[in-house]
Amino acid sequence: MRYATTPRRWRSGTEPRFARSDLKLRFLLSVIFTPVFALMTAAFAVFAAVCFALTVFAAVDLYIVIRRRRVEL
């Protein structure tokens, strides 16, 4: 069984060998987007609850219409 080998390449850029992320930027983005995503989650939950309530309303109305049609026909 042959193992795949990756070809060795010479580094040609000026990037550090072990790049490290910018912790200040990551902190800033986390501070900004955590509340944004939390609000979006809450808005989606409210939207889902409204859709569920409308589905229940439509199902009850459909049941009433079917029952009345059976009685009247």
N, C-alpha and C positions, 0 to 999 in steps of 0.2 A: 504494500500500500504506500503510495507516494503522498507526502504531505505538501500542500500548497505553500510556496514561499513567496513572501512579498519582496520585491526588488528593493535594494537599498538605494536611497537617493541622497544626494548631497543637499544640505540645507542651503537655500539661496536667498532667503529673506532676512529681515532684521528682527523678526519676532524672537522672543526669548524661548529657550528650549522647553521650559515648563511654564506655559502661559497661565496667568492667574486672572480671575475675573475681578471686575471693579466692584468692590463690596458696597461702596457708597451708592453707585447707580442701582445695584440690585436692591438695596434698602429703600431707596427712593421709589423705585417701581413697585415694590411690595406695599409700601405705605399708600401709594396712590391707588393701586388696582385692587387691593383687598376689599376696601369698602365698596368700590364700584361693582365688583363681582358679587358681593353680598347683597347689594341693592337689586342687581339684576336677578339674582336667585329669588329674592322675595317677590319681585314683580312677576316673575314667571310663575311662582306658586299662587299668587292672587289670580293671574290669568287662567291657570289650570283649574282653580276652584270655581271661577265664573263659568268656564266651559263645562265643568261637571254639573253645576247647578242648571245650566241651560239644557244639558242632555237629559237630566232627570225630569225637568219641566216638559220637554218634548215627548219623552216616553210616557209620562202620565197623560198628557193630552192625546197621544195616539191611543192609549188604552180606553180613554173616555169616548173617543170617536168610534172606535171599533165596537164598544159596548152599545152605544146609541144606535149604530147602524143595524146591529142584530135585533134590537128591540123594535125599531121602526119598520124593518123589512119583513 
